[in-house]
Amino acid sequence: MDSSFALYLGRHTLETALLLAAPILIVCLVVGIVVTLFQAVTSMRDMTLTIIPKLLALGAVMLLFSSWMLQVTLRFTMEVFAYIQNIGGS
């Protein structure tokens, strides 16, 4: 394994992690901003008001995107294992 492949693998790992985390992070960010605006308009300062919508949104995103996330993870894992197999075979 040369240094260029190590850099490629590190970069590909970080890109895959960002790709998997992006839907969850974006939805939680949007929900957080909406709840904060609602709290500012109504002057409500209840901590459960911020947690419950984020958890519900997180659950919905996980239900919607779980199969896609699994496909991305499996594709990445198969690529890494194929490279390990190529190293072992040669």
N, C-alpha and C positions, 0 to 999 in steps of 0.2 A: 504494500500500500504506500503510495507516494503522498507527498504533502498536498498536491493539488486535489487528489481525491478526498483527503481528510477535510480540506476546506470546503469542497463541494458537498460532502456529507453533512458537515456542520451547518452550512447555509441551507441545504435542503431540509434538514431537521427543524431549523428555526422557522422556515417558511411554512412547513406543514403544521407546526404548532400554532403559528399565527392564523393560518387558514382555518384550523379547527376551532380556535378560540374566538375568531372574529364575530360570528353570528351572536354568540352569547354576550360578548362584551358590548356590541353595538346596541342590542336590545336592552340590556341593563342600563346603558348610558341614556338611551332615549326615555326609558321609563323613569329613571332617576330625575332627569330634567323636567319631565311632565309633572311628577309628584312634587318636586321642589317648587315649580311655578304654582301649582295648586295650593300648596301650603303657604306660599307668599301672598297669594290673592286672598285666601280665606283666613289667614293668621292662625292656622292650626299648627301645633308643634308636637304632634304625637309621633313617637318613634315607630310604632307598629304600622303607621301609615306609609312609611318608607320601605319597610321590609316586606310586607305582604304582597304588594304589587310586583316587586322585583322577583320574589319567589314564584309567583304565578306566571310571570313572563318567562322566567328561566325554565319552568316546567313545560310551557308551551313550545319554546324554542327547542328544547331537548326532544320533545315528541315529534316535532316537524323535521328536524335536521339530523336525528340520530342515525338513520340509515345512510345518509350522505357522509356523515362523519366516520361511520364504520368503514365505508368504501374507501375513503381517503386514507384512513389508518392502515387498512389491509394492503392497499396499493403500495404505500411507503414501506411497510414491513416486508412485503414480498420482494421489493427492489433491494432492500438491505440484505435479506437472506440470500437472494440470488448472487449478490456480490460476494458474500461470505462463501458461498458454494464455489464460485469461480476461483477464489483465492485458494481454497482447499484442494480443488481439482488440478491446479497448475503447479 
